[in-house]
């Protein structure tokens, strides 16, 4: 009898393991100011099916101004100016473009629009990034807040200007 119960328990555990998603389903990034700036914030990423829910809150921006927001290829904010994060995350070799368009970097996110107190937030579902392992995984990459608006045309950066804040994306 004990062996039948043990076998049944093992079968249940094995079935549970087979339906558990591989890798993390959540990630966060604490956005810290680059040298000479005061911009701070946080970003969260949640895998929901084949999309990632992205929520970003930032403060310390120029009131009333639009600011570019991107995922960059390297999770390194050590340079002081954010340049150690390298360029936009672009695993599919696409041109820079508007979020939601077919031709865009995986790291092209919607702009932040600062309110009169210099705060901004974005909530969006993105379709070509993942939190789970794979070529489009954002784990270990970085989030950059830029000083100016993204023109969504200039290659490969969007001409969004200096990097005001940087945060490394970590599972959890």
N, C-alpha and C positions, 0 to 999 in steps of 0.2 A: 504494500500500500504506500509506504514511504517513497519508494522508487517511482511510482506513478505520479505522486504529488510533486516530487522533485522534477520529473520530466515535464510535467505541465507548467511548473514555474519557469523552467528553463526556456520552454517554447514561448511563453508570454514575454520574457525578457528579451529573447532573440527578436521577436516581432517588433517590440518597442524600439530596439536599436535600429532596425531596418527602416523605420518611419521617421526617425529623428533627423532633422536637417544637419548637414555637415557644416561645421564651422560656426562662427558667430552669426547672430541675427541683428545685433545692435553694435553701434560704434559711436564714439564721441571725440570731439576735439575742443580743447580749451584754447580760445583765441587770445593771444598775448600781443601787446604792442611791439612793433619794431622800434628800433632806436629813434628817439625824438618824437614818438607818437604816443597817443593816449587811448587808442582804440582797443577795446577788449570785447569779449563775447564768448559764446559757445555754439557748437554745432552738434546736432545728433542725427544719426542715420539709422533707420530701421528697415531691414529687409522684409517686405510684405509681398509675398508671391514673387513675381518676376520684376518688381519695381522696388525702389528704395525711397522711403519717406524721409525727406531732408527738412530739418527745422534748424534755422540759424537765427540767433539773436545777437545784435551788436550794439554797443554804445560808444560814445566818444567820437562820433562822425561829425562832419560839417553839416549843420542843420539845413534841411531842405535840399540837399544834394544827393545825387545818385552815385552809387559806388559799385564797381565791378566785383564779382564774387566768383572764385574758381577753385576747383580741386587741382592741385599741382602734383607733378609726378613723384617727387621725393618728399618723404616725411622728415625734413630737416629744416629747422627754423633757427639754426645756430649762428648764421652770418650777421645778424643784427639788422639787416635790411630786407630779409626774407628771400634774397636771391638764391640761397642754398636749397630752396624748395624746387628749383629749376623751373621748367615750363609747364604749361597746362597738361594735365593727364589726358593722353590721347592714344590709347592702345590700338585703335583701329585705323590710324593714319588719316583722319578726316581733317578738313579745313576748320578753322575757328568759325563759329556761327551761333545763332540764337538757340537758347534752350528749346527743345521741342521740335526743332527742324531735323531733317534727316542728315544733313551735312553739318556736323558739329563735333567738337572734342567731347569726350565723355566727361571732362571736367568743367564744361561750360554750364554755369548755373545762372539762374535769374539774378538780376541786379538787386542791390539793397537800396531802398529809397529812405533816406533819413528824415525823421519828423523834425519839428521845430526844437526839440530837445536833443537832437543828435543821435537818436535811437532808431534802429531799423530791425525788421525781422522778415524772414522768408519762410514759407511753408510750401513745399512742392514735392510731387512724386516724380522721380527720374527713372528713365527706362533703360539706360545703357551703362549703368554702374551697378555694382553689387557689393554687399557686405560679406557675402560668402566667398570662399576661395575661387579663383579663376582669373582669366586675363583682365577682367573689368573690375576686380576687387579694389576697393579704395582703402583697405586696411594698410597702414604704414605709409600713406601718402599725406598730403597736407592741404589745409584750407587757407586761402589767402583772401584778405579784404584789400581792395585797391583804393587809391586816393580819388580816382576819377571814374566817370561812367564808362561802360564798355560800349564801343561803337558797333560791335558785332560784325565788323567788316575787316578791319586791319589784321593782317596775318603776321604771325600766329597768335597775337596777344589781345587784340581788341582795343589796343591803345588806352588801357585803363589806368596807366600811370603807376606811381610808386606803390609799394606794398606797406599798408598801414598796420596790419595784424597778420599773424601766422599761427596756425595750430596743427599739430600732428594728429592724424586720425588713428585712434586706438580701439581695438575690440573691447567690448564690455558694455 
